[in-house]
Amino acid sequence: MKRMMTTIGLIVFAAVYLKAQSLELGVKTGVGVANTHITSLPESVKQSDVFSPVLSYSVNGSLCFQSKGWFGITAEPGIIQKGWLMNKGEELENKIRLHYLQLPVLADFHATDKWFFSIGPELNYLVKAANKSEYGTEDITDLSRKLELAGAIGCAYKLGSKLEVGLRYSHGLTQTSDKVFWAGETQGDSQREMKDYNQYLQMYLKVNLKRLR
């Protein structure tokens, strides 16, 4: 946790002292798909046969610093929904919804005046988790980790001075939960632990509302 906070703190500190050509305030919304990545599945089980993607959406503010050259930093506080669909049989499905407070802090690399690429950490705080099935909706917040660190990468295109469209992929670097999933196969006297990581792919639209500098 200390390393995670130090990394984000260094990026924010660099942004404050960045000799910016522009400092823009905006809003951003994204929509796409989310899923889980499970490690150490039994060889007889395919992830795509058990886990399916669900709708992911996000709403964020945006504070973007851009230098006089090709480098910039963007912070995007907001909310995001992640999750997945778990198929336990032809008639039984479990839809997992995870609602997070989100803070991506991304380094932007401008290839041209229009195109740029972004990469950086994403810090998430779990607000609520729910499992929806044919038996109703169950609160599973206590089964999930509150804090999540993820890595995000994407590209974007500026449609003008006000609008921007982009594509972003994120994968968890810390587990979504603790010892919830276990493999059914055993090797000797040990049982393989499965670990779960959030992932999502979104297209987004950002509107730059005001240039602060």
C-alpha beads as a LAMMPS data file, in Angstrom:
LAMMPS data file: protein, C-alpha beads

213 atoms
212 bonds

1 atom types
1 bond types

-500.0 500.0 xlo xhi
-500.0 500.0 ylo yhi
-500.0 500.0 zlo zhi

Masses

1 110.0

Atoms # bond

1 1 1 0.000 0.000 0.000
2 1 1 2.894 2.384 0.784
3 1 1 4.432 1.745 -2.635
4 1 1 1.072 2.334 -4.323
5 1 1 0.513 5.656 -2.565
6 1 1 4.114 6.729 -3.192
7 1 1 3.785 6.073 -6.931
8 1 1 0.568 8.064 -7.229
9 1 1 1.964 10.803 -5.009
10 1 1 5.053 11.202 -7.183
11 1 1 2.944 11.527 -10.331
12 1 1 0.683 14.127 -8.729
13 1 1 3.724 15.989 -7.375
14 1 1 5.258 16.038 -10.849
15 1 1 2.005 17.386 -12.274
16 1 1 1.956 20.291 -9.830
17 1 1 5.429 21.385 -10.852
18 1 1 5.039 20.636 -14.541
19 1 1 5.694 23.710 -16.678
20 1 1 2.384 23.431 -18.416
21 1 1 1.404 25.025 -21.680
22 1 1 -2.192 24.292 -20.750
23 1 1 -4.226 23.230 -17.740
24 1 1 -7.730 22.066 -18.656
25 1 1 -10.751 21.051 -16.612
26 1 1 -13.268 18.668 -18.144
27 1 1 -15.718 15.796 -17.726
28 1 1 -15.500 12.292 -19.145
29 1 1 -17.862 9.351 -19.539
30 1 1 -17.044 5.857 -20.746
31 1 1 -18.890 2.666 -21.605
32 1 1 -17.650 -0.820 -22.448
33 1 1 -17.262 -4.307 -20.994
34 1 1 -15.766 -5.639 -17.774
35 1 1 -14.758 -9.145 -16.755
36 1 1 -12.593 -11.011 -14.282
37 1 1 -9.268 -12.708 -14.950
38 1 1 -8.875 -15.894 -12.918
39 1 1 -5.466 -17.489 -12.507
40 1 1 -4.686 -21.184 -11.867
41 1 1 -7.902 -22.549 -13.343
42 1 1 -8.023 -26.353 -13.664
43 1 1 -6.873 -27.516 -17.087
44 1 1 -10.329 -28.924 -17.776
45 1 1 -11.978 -25.510 -17.298
46 1 1 -11.934 -22.705 -19.873
47 1 1 -12.412 -19.229 -18.469
48 1 1 -14.739 -18.231 -21.327
49 1 1 -17.040 -21.153 -20.475
50 1 1 -17.535 -19.952 -16.894
51 1 1 -16.999 -16.182 -16.890
52 1 1 -18.582 -13.701 -19.293
53 1 1 -18.280 -9.899 -19.624
54 1 1 -20.840 -7.431 -18.322
55 1 1 -21.523 -3.757 -18.946
56 1 1 -18.968 -1.330 -17.529
57 1 1 -19.477 2.415 -17.285
58 1 1 -17.666 5.338 -15.700
59 1 1 -18.224 9.037 -15.034
60 1 1 -15.188 11.171 -14.205
61 1 1 -13.900 14.653 -13.865
62 1 1 -10.669 15.486 -15.660
63 1 1 -7.732 17.735 -14.814
64 1 1 -5.195 17.692 -17.636
65 1 1 -1.716 19.247 -17.618
66 1 1 0.143 19.463 -20.935
67 1 1 3.703 20.687 -21.311
68 1 1 5.049 22.724 -24.193
69 1 1 6.285 19.486 -25.724
70 1 1 4.930 15.958 -26.028
71 1 1 4.299 15.142 -22.351
72 1 1 1.288 15.609 -20.097
73 1 1 -0.402 14.263 -16.962
74 1 1 -4.124 13.663 -16.441
75 1 1 -5.990 12.936 -13.189
76 1 1 -9.580 11.650 -13.464
77 1 1 -11.481 11.278 -10.161
78 1 1 -14.863 9.605 -10.586
79 1 1 -16.924 6.416 -10.299
80 1 1 -16.841 3.150 -12.243
81 1 1 -18.800 -0.105 -12.397
82 1 1 -16.876 -3.329 -12.915
83 1 1 -17.886 -6.976 -12.585
84 1 1 -18.541 -10.169 -14.485
85 1 1 -21.115 -12.877 -15.184
86 1 1 -20.459 -16.325 -13.689
87 1 1 -22.263 -19.247 -15.323
88 1 1 -22.870 -22.181 -12.992
89 1 1 -25.123 -24.084 -15.342
90 1 1 -27.697 -23.639 -18.062
91 1 1 -30.273 -22.242 -15.657
92 1 1 -28.150 -20.526 -12.990
93 1 1 -26.154 -17.329 -13.472
94 1 1 -24.530 -14.962 -11.014
95 1 1 -24.034 -11.359 -12.100
96 1 1 -21.348 -9.648 -10.032
97 1 1 -21.442 -5.844 -9.874
98 1 1 -18.617 -3.889 -8.247
99 1 1 -18.960 -0.123 -7.723
100 1 1 -15.760 1.838 -7.119
101 1 1 -14.598 5.353 -6.489
102 1 1 -11.873 5.741 -9.094
103 1 1 -8.703 7.804 -9.489
104 1 1 -6.611 7.169 -12.606
105 1 1 -3.420 9.271 -12.779
106 1 1 -2.004 8.885 -16.278
107 1 1 1.060 10.042 -18.160
108 1 1 0.112 11.309 -21.638
109 1 1 2.480 11.030 -24.605
110 1 1 1.437 13.202 -27.552
111 1 1 2.439 11.689 -30.888
112 1 1 0.779 14.500 -32.879
113 1 1 -1.473 17.475 -32.171
114 1 1 -4.450 15.117 -32.380
115 1 1 -3.245 11.685 -31.231
116 1 1 -1.852 10.761 -27.825
117 1 1 -1.281 7.662 -25.716
118 1 1 -1.748 7.270 -21.959
119 1 1 -0.428 4.889 -19.331
120 1 1 -0.420 4.878 -15.546
121 1 1 -1.878 3.600 -12.268
122 1 1 -5.533 3.528 -11.326
123 1 1 -6.508 3.552 -7.652
124 1 1 -9.988 2.281 -6.803
125 1 1 -11.969 2.167 -3.554
126 1 1 -14.866 -0.292 -3.374
127 1 1 -18.163 1.277 -2.317
128 1 1 -20.513 -1.650 -2.924
129 1 1 -20.455 -5.167 -4.356
130 1 1 -23.526 -7.250 -5.206
131 1 1 -24.298 -10.693 -6.609
132 1 1 -27.543 -10.877 -8.577
133 1 1 -29.046 -14.295 -9.322
134 1 1 -32.474 -15.860 -9.762
135 1 1 -32.723 -15.976 -5.973
136 1 1 -32.344 -12.211 -5.612
137 1 1 -29.543 -9.747 -4.934
138 1 1 -26.950 -10.447 -2.244
139 1 1 -24.544 -7.908 -0.774
140 1 1 -21.003 -9.320 -1.086
141 1 1 -19.065 -6.172 -0.204
142 1 1 -17.403 -7.924 2.749
143 1 1 -15.992 -10.607 0.419
144 1 1 -14.088 -8.094 -1.707
145 1 1 -11.016 -5.994 -1.036
146 1 1 -11.744 -2.342 -0.402
147 1 1 -8.651 -0.991 -2.156
148 1 1 -7.597 -1.975 -5.650
149 1 1 -4.577 -0.918 -7.679
150 1 1 -4.780 -1.365 -11.440
151 1 1 -2.744 -0.428 -14.479
152 1 1 -4.398 1.427 -17.377
153 1 1 -3.311 2.047 -20.958
154 1 1 -5.114 3.721 -23.841
155 1 1 -5.114 6.068 -26.794
156 1 1 -7.217 9.097 -27.685
157 1 1 -7.980 11.458 -30.551
158 1 1 -8.843 15.136 -30.200
159 1 1 -11.828 16.154 -32.310
160 1 1 -11.159 19.812 -31.600
161 1 1 -10.369 22.056 -28.681
162 1 1 -13.343 20.787 -26.686
163 1 1 -13.972 17.137 -27.578
164 1 1 -11.869 13.996 -27.246
165 1 1 -12.643 10.314 -27.913
166 1 1 -10.561 7.421 -26.697
167 1 1 -10.160 3.736 -25.921
168 1 1 -8.820 2.447 -22.594
169 1 1 -7.934 -0.961 -21.154
170 1 1 -7.340 -1.614 -17.444
171 1 1 -6.208 -4.724 -15.574
172 1 1 -6.025 -5.176 -11.818
173 1 1 -2.600 -5.446 -10.189
174 1 1 -4.077 -6.450 -6.832
175 1 1 -6.694 -9.140 -6.243
176 1 1 -10.382 -8.314 -6.252
177 1 1 -11.036 -10.610 -3.278
178 1 1 -9.198 -12.786 -0.751
179 1 1 -9.363 -16.575 -1.102
180 1 1 -12.855 -16.634 -2.565
181 1 1 -12.079 -18.841 -5.567
182 1 1 -10.362 -22.210 -5.231
183 1 1 -9.485 -24.772 -7.891
184 1 1 -11.155 -28.137 -7.685
185 1 1 -8.056 -30.057 -8.683
186 1 1 -5.452 -31.024 -6.138
187 1 1 -1.800 -31.793 -6.546
188 1 1 -0.632 -34.080 -3.776
189 1 1 -1.772 -32.665 -0.459
190 1 1 -2.063 -29.076 -1.719
191 1 1 -4.900 -27.282 -3.427
192 1 1 -4.241 -24.576 -5.964
193 1 1 -5.586 -21.171 -5.057
194 1 1 -7.259 -19.182 -7.819
195 1 1 -6.766 -15.420 -7.792
196 1 1 -9.166 -12.934 -9.371
197 1 1 -8.323 -9.621 -11.037
198 1 1 -10.670 -7.020 -12.512
199 1 1 -10.279 -5.967 -16.125
200 1 1 -12.264 -3.724 -18.442
201 1 1 -12.221 -2.160 -21.905
202 1 1 -14.042 1.128 -22.493
203 1 1 -14.605 3.720 -25.168
204 1 1 -14.965 7.213 -23.759
205 1 1 -15.908 10.762 -24.653
206 1 1 -14.371 13.733 -22.867
207 1 1 -15.515 17.340 -22.964
208 1 1 -13.017 20.048 -22.006
209 1 1 -15.029 22.670 -20.149
210 1 1 -12.497 25.315 -19.194
211 1 1 -8.862 26.173 -19.704
212 1 1 -7.445 27.231 -16.339
213 1 1 -4.071 28.215 -17.707

Bonds

1 1 1 2
2 1 2 3
3 1 3 4
4 1 4 5
5 1 5 6
6 1 6 7
7 1 7 8
8 1 8 9
9 1 9 10
10 1 10 11
11 1 11 12
12 1 12 13
13 1 13 14
14 1 14 15
15 1 15 16
16 1 16 17
17 1 17 18
18 1 18 19
19 1 19 20
20 1 20 21
21 1 21 22
22 1 22 23
23 1 23 24
24 1 24 25
25 1 25 26
26 1 26 27
27 1 27 28
28 1 28 29
29 1 29 30
30 1 30 31
31 1 31 32
32 1 32 33
33 1 33 34
34 1 34 35
35 1 35 36
36 1 36 37
37 1 37 38
38 1 38 39
39 1 39 40
40 1 40 41
41 1 41 42
42 1 42 43
43 1 43 44
44 1 44 45
45 1 45 46
46 1 46 47
47 1 47 48
48 1 48 49
49 1 49 50
50 1 50 51
51 1 51 52
52 1 52 53
53 1 53 54
54 1 54 55
55 1 55 56
56 1 56 57
57 1 57 58
58 1 58 59
59 1 59 60
60 1 60 61
61 1 61 62
62 1 62 63
63 1 63 64
64 1 64 65
65 1 65 66
66 1 66 67
67 1 67 68
68 1 68 69
69 1 69 70
70 1 70 71
71 1 71 72
72 1 72 73
73 1 73 74
74 1 74 75
75 1 75 76
76 1 76 77
77 1 77 78
78 1 78 79
79 1 79 80
80 1 80 81
81 1 81 82
82 1 82 83
83 1 83 84
84 1 84 85
85 1 85 86
86 1 86 87
87 1 87 88
88 1 88 89
89 1 89 90
90 1 90 91
91 1 91 92
92 1 92 93
93 1 93 94
94 1 94 95
95 1 95 96
96 1 96 97
97 1 97 98
98 1 98 99
99 1 99 100
100 1 100 101
101 1 101 102
102 1 102 103
103 1 103 104
104 1 104 105
105 1 105 106
106 1 106 107
107 1 107 108
108 1 108 109
109 1 109 110
110 1 110 111
111 1 111 112
112 1 112 113
113 1 113 114
114 1 114 115
115 1 115 116
116 1 116 117
117 1 117 118
118 1 118 119
119 1 119 120
120 1 120 121
121 1 121 122
122 1 122 123
123 1 123 124
124 1 124 125
125 1 125 126
126 1 126 127
127 1 127 128
128 1 128 129
129 1 129 130
130 1 130 131
131 1 131 132
132 1 132 133
133 1 133 134
134 1 134 135
135 1 135 136
136 1 136 137
137 1 137 138
138 1 138 139
139 1 139 140
140 1 140 141
141 1 141 142
142 1 142 143
143 1 143 144
144 1 144 145
145 1 145 146
146 1 146 147
147 1 147 148
148 1 148 149
149 1 149 150
150 1 150 151
151 1 151 152
152 1 152 153
153 1 153 154
154 1 154 155
155 1 155 156
156 1 156 157
157 1 157 158
158 1 158 159
159 1 159 160
160 1 160 161
161 1 161 162
162 1 162 163
163 1 163 164
164 1 164 165
165 1 165 166
166 1 166 167
167 1 167 168
168 1 168 169
169 1 169 170
170 1 170 171
171 1 171 172
172 1 172 173
173 1 173 174
174 1 174 175
175 1 175 176
176 1 176 177
177 1 177 178
178 1 178 179
179 1 179 180
180 1 180 181
181 1 181 182
182 1 182 183
183 1 183 184
184 1 184 185
185 1 185 186
186 1 186 187
187 1 187 188
188 1 188 189
189 1 189 190
190 1 190 191
191 1 191 192
192 1 192 193
193 1 193 194
194 1 194 195
195 1 195 196
196 1 196 197
197 1 197 198
198 1 198 199
199 1 199 200
200 1 200 201
201 1 201 202
202 1 202 203
203 1 203 204
204 1 204 205
205 1 205 206
206 1 206 207
207 1 207 208
208 1 208 209
209 1 209 210
210 1 210 211
211 1 211 212
212 1 212 213
